[in-house]
């Protein structure tokens, strides 16, 4: 029996689709699209959420302005990964402190305290994935929908952190 590369590739793809949490939907989010939320001054754009991936993961584009970032926190339900697309970020994951630039990757396991901050003078952008999905629900509740990325959100980071402290336990997120 003779096999062609196209048939072998199609068979592999068919097998792979059935292993993705029963979800065989193609997920495509073009450049500049996806719901965006302001979270403590950063902008998180949803690229894939649990409804898209059968609950397997959520992926976001994080836009982090200079001198901004996340407060120290723990995810009790999700692992979180960051791939730096632009800029430079300081990360603390557990006891490890590291500065990462474009092209670098870091994994923050669930249950491990972590935070990040843009120490530079230009914005940083990451592709961030939470495994499994669900973190997007936290961002929707604590964040503020950004309809126009050029119009700033008028809530203070302190008020938003207060909200994060209140609703975090519902989503397995602990702000430290």
C-alpha positions in Angstrom: 0.0 0.0 0.0 1.4 3.4 -1.0 0.9 6.4 1.3 1.4 10.0 0.2 2.6 12.7 2.6 -0.8 14.4 2.2 -2.7 11.4 3.4 -0.4 10.7 6.3 -0.6 14.4 7.4 -4.4 14.3 7.1 -4.5 11.2 9.2 -2.3 12.7 11.9 -4.4 15.8 12.0 -7.6 13.8 12.3 -6.1 11.8 15.2 -4.8 15.0 16.9 -8.2 16.8 16.6 -9.9 14.0 18.6 -7.5 14.5 21.5 -8.2 18.2 22.0 -10.8 17.8 24.8 -13.4 16.8 22.3 -13.2 20.1 20.6 -12.4 20.1 16.9 -13.2 23.8 16.3 -10.6 25.9 14.5 -9.8 29.0 16.6 -8.5 32.0 14.6 -8.3 35.5 16.1 -6.7 37.9 13.6 -4.3 40.7 14.5 -5.9 43.5 16.5 -9.0 41.4 17.3 -10.4 39.8 20.5 -12.2 41.3 23.5 -9.9 43.5 25.5 -10.0 44.3 29.2 -8.0 46.7 31.3 -6.6 44.9 34.3 -4.5 47.1 36.7 -3.5 49.4 33.9 -2.5 46.6 31.5 -4.6 45.6 28.5 -5.4 41.9 28.2 -6.8 40.8 24.8 -8.5 37.4 24.6 -7.2 35.3 21.7 -8.8 32.0 22.7 -11.0 31.2 25.7 -12.4 28.1 27.3 -15.5 28.1 25.0 -13.1 28.0 22.0 -10.9 25.2 23.3 -13.2 22.9 25.1 -11.8 24.2 28.4 -8.3 23.1 27.6 -6.6 26.5 27.8 -7.0 30.3 27.3 -4.6 32.5 25.5 -4.2 36.2 25.8 -2.1 39.0 24.5 -0.9 41.2 27.4 0.0 44.8 26.7 2.0 46.1 29.6 2.9 49.8 29.7 6.3 51.0 31.1 6.5 50.7 34.9 3.3 48.6 35.1 2.5 44.9 35.7 0.7 42.5 37.9 0.6 42.4 41.7 2.1 39.3 43.3 -0.4 36.5 43.1 -1.1 32.8 43.0 -3.2 30.8 40.7 -4.5 27.7 42.5 -6.2 26.2 39.4 -4.0 27.2 36.4 -0.5 27.0 35.1 0.4 30.2 33.3 3.0 30.6 30.6 4.4 33.9 29.1 6.2 34.3 25.8 7.6 37.8 25.4 6.9 39.2 22.0 8.1 42.8 22.6 10.0 44.6 25.3 11.5 43.4 28.5 9.9 42.2 31.7 11.0 41.5 35.2 9.5 38.2 36.6 9.4 36.7 40.0 8.3 33.1 40.1 8.6 31.6 43.5 12.1 32.6 44.7 13.5 33.1 41.2 13.9 36.6 39.8 14.7 37.1 36.1 14.6 39.7 33.5 13.3 38.4 30.1 13.3 40.1 26.7 11.6 39.3 23.4 11.8 35.7 22.4 12.0 34.5 26.0 9.6 32.1 27.7 8.6 31.5 31.4 6.3 29.0 33.0 4.6 29.9 36.3 3.2 26.6 37.8 -0.1 26.7 39.6 0.3 27.2 43.4 3.5 29.2 43.0 3.5 32.9 43.8 4.5 35.1 40.8 4.4 38.6 39.4 5.8 40.6 36.5 6.7 44.2 35.8 7.7 46.2 32.8 10.9 48.0 34.1 11.6 49.6 30.7 10.6 52.7 29.0 8.7 51.1 26.1 5.6 48.8 26.3 6.0 45.1 26.6 3.8 42.5 24.9 3.4 38.9 25.9 1.4 35.9 24.6 0.1 34.4 27.8 -1.6 31.0 28.2 -3.5 29.7 31.2 -3.9 25.9 31.4 -6.7 24.9 31.9 -9.1 27.6 30.8 -11.1 29.7 33.2 -8.8 32.6 34.0 -10.6 34.7 31.4 -13.7 34.7 33.7 -11.6 36.3 36.4 -10.4 39.0 34.0 -13.9 39.7 32.8 -15.1 40.2 36.3 -12.3 42.4 37.7 -11.3 44.1 34.4 -13.0 46.9 32.5 -14.0 46.2 28.9 -11.9 48.3 26.5 -13.9 49.5 23.6 -11.3 51.9 22.3 -7.7 51.2 23.1 -6.8 54.9 22.8 -9.3 55.8 25.6 -7.9 55.2 29.0 -9.9 53.4 31.7 -10.6 55.8 34.6 -10.4 53.3 37.5 -7.3 53.4 39.7 -5.1 50.3 40.1 -5.8 50.4 43.8 -9.5 50.1 43.3 -9.0 47.3 40.9 -6.7 45.4 43.2 -9.4 45.8 45.9 -11.9 44.2 43.5 -9.3 41.4 42.7 -9.0 40.7 46.4 -12.7 40.4 46.8 -13.5 38.1 43.8 -10.2 36.2 43.5 -11.1 33.3 45.7 -14.1 32.6 43.5 -11.6 31.9 40.6 -8.8 30.3 42.6 -6.7 33.5 42.4 -5.0 34.8 45.5 -3.6 38.4 45.5 -0.7 38.6 47.9 
